[in-house]
Amino acid sequence: MSARFLDRLFQLTEHSTTIKTEVIAGLTTFAAMSYILIVNPSILGLSGMPVEGLITVTALAACLGTLLMAWLTNYPVALAPGMGLNAFFAFTICLTREVPWEAALGIVFYNGLLFLLLTVTGVRTKIAEAIPASLKIGVQCGIGLFIAFIGLKNAGLIVDNPATFVTLGDLSEPAVLLALLGIIFTVILVIKQVTGAILISIITLTVIGVFIPTESGYLTATPDAIVGMPESISSTFLAMDLWYPIENFANTWDLIFALMFVNMFDTIGTLIGVSKRANLTDENGKLPKMGKAMTADAAASIVGAGVGTSPVTSYVESAAGVSAGGRTGLTAVVVAICFVLALFLTPLMVVIPIMATTPALVMVGIFMMESIKDLEFEDLASVSTATIALMAMPLTFSISEGIALGFITYVGIRLGTGEYKKVSMITYAMAAVFLLRYILDLK
C-alpha cells in the first residue's frame, strides 16, 4: 500500500500529519488501552460466561469497532468493550438480576439497536440535552466508584463484614498488600505521564507474582508458552438470546435503557474530549461528524454482542494517541491491527492473576471521578442528585439502581422547591417510570 494512497485515503496532508506520526500515535493509544484485553475477560468471566476465548472476543470487538470508527469518520478514536459497561453486564444484569449471560448479550444487542435508532433519527440529541448535567456527572462518577470498588473487592482489599457490611481486608496477605502497592505504583506512573502506565503496572505485578508462593503453587502461574494461536470464540459467537429480553420485558427494559444511557453519555463525553484535543471541532466547538461517530459506536455494540461481549464504546485513552500527533483514522487502523497481533500473546495473558488487574480498575475509577469538578456545588439540588446517584451504584452494586434513584431524586427536589420548570418532560417521564417500577416491584 503506497504512501500516496494512504495520504489520499486518510487525508493526511489536509490534517497536517504523516504516516510515521499516525503509526506512533496508534501504538501509543494501544499501549494506553491494551489493559482491556486482560481486565474485560476477568470481569465478564464472573458473569458465568465461559472464560475460554474471552480474550479473543475482546480483541475482535475492539478491532472491528475501531475499524468502523476509522471508516465512518476518519477520526483517531479507538473502541473496545467499555469499562463500567462490562461491570454492569456482569454484576447488575447477570449476578444481581440473575439474567443468563446469553440473554444479557441479547440485552446488549437491543441496547445497540436502540442507540443506533436514536442516533439516525436525531432523537439522541434531544435526550442528551434533556438530561440534567448533575445526573450525568453523578452517573459517571458513580460508575467510577463502582469500578474501583470491584477492583478493591477482587484483590481482597475490601471484604464483607456482618456488622459493617464491608471492612478492610488482611494486609498481611502478600497478594492483598501487593495490590495496594500496585495502586500506588500505577498512580505514580500516571502522574509522571508514562505511556501505557496501567499496562506496565499489570505486567509488573504479574512478574512479582511469579515469586510469591500460595497453597496451590505461586500467585502467577507459569505460562505454557509465550506465543500461540488465539483461542476459539465458538462458545460465545452468536450465542445471544434475543427472545429472553422480549419475553421478560418487565424485567429487562430498565437494563436496556440504563446501558443505552451510560453508553450514550460516555461516548459523547469521550468524543468531545478527544476531538477538542485533536482540533477536530468546528468554530462553534461542535464535532462535524458526531452523528457518524455515534453510529459507529452503536454499530460496534451490536457487533460486540454478536461475538460475545458487553457494549463496545469509544475510549478516552485515544487522547494519548492524539497527544502523540494522531489526527486521522490511520491512527485507529494501527490500533485495530495491534489488537489482532496481541491475540498471539494469549498464553501470557491467561496467567495474569486477578490481583494484578486491581490497579487498572482503581485507576479507571479515578479517571471517571474527574468530572466531579464540573458539578455546581452552590446548587444543593444538583449536588444532592449527583451524590445519591454516585453513592447508590457501589453500595447497591448496580449502575441501573443509581440511575433510577438519581432521576427520582432530581425530580422530587425540583418539584418540592417549586423549580418544576427546570425539569424536562423526558426527565419527568423517566422518573415516573422508575418510581412505578419500584412501587410495583418490577425487577
Secondary structure, DSSP 4 states (H G I P E B T S, - for coil): --HHHHHHHHTTTTTT--HHHHHHHHHHHHHHHTTHHHHHHHHHGGGT---TTHHHHHHHHHHHHHHHHHHHH--S--EEEPTTHHHIIIIIIIIIS---HHHHHHHHHHHHHHHHHHHHHTHHHHHHHHS-HHHHHHHHHHHHHHHHHHHHHHHTSEEEETTTEEEE--TTSHHHHHHHHHHHHHHHHHHTT-TTHHHHHHHHHHHHHTT-EETTEESSPPPS-SS-PPPP-TTTTT---SSHHHHTHHHHHHHHHHHHHHHHHHHHHHHHHHHHHTT-S-TTS--TTHHHHHHHHHHHHHHHHHHT-SPEEE-TTHHHHHHTT--SHHHHHHHHHHHHHHGGGHHHHTT--GGGGHHHHHHHHHHHGGGGGGS-TT-HHHHHHHHHHHHHHHHHT-HHHHHHHHHHHHHHHHHHTT-GGGS-HHHHHHHHHHHHHHHTT--
